Amino acid sequence: MTYAICITAAFRSEIAEQMAYLSQVSDSDSVLVCLKKTWEKINRLSSFPYLGKESYLRSLHNLGNRLLVVDSFLILYKVDEISKTVYLIFFAPAKRKYLFFYPDSDSK
């Protein structure tokens, strides 16, 4: 079974911002390698939607969100079994406290 991948506006905006920053502090080859790894992992989600780990934060875990690590970045996503769709919610550096980037979660 293949799942559709839905890229949210927030994810699209965040990955563009992070890659723009990375291009300022790294060489272009590093950015391309990071993008390639990111899209390879995202594409794997269509065949293996539960590839990422469940969130350890209760508020995100209870919403069914999962985390996928790509180099030093996190992808927060959710699997919808009814529509067989993987929703990419956001993309952020792994060192950030990602709870604050998810609009539907509480910050407690």
Secondary structure, 3 states (H helix, E strand, C coil): CCCEEEECHHHHHHHHHHHHHHHHHCCHHHHHHHHHHHHHHHHHHCCCCCCCEECCCHHHHCCCEEEEEECCEEEEEEEECCCCEEEEEEEEECCCCHHHHCCCCCCC
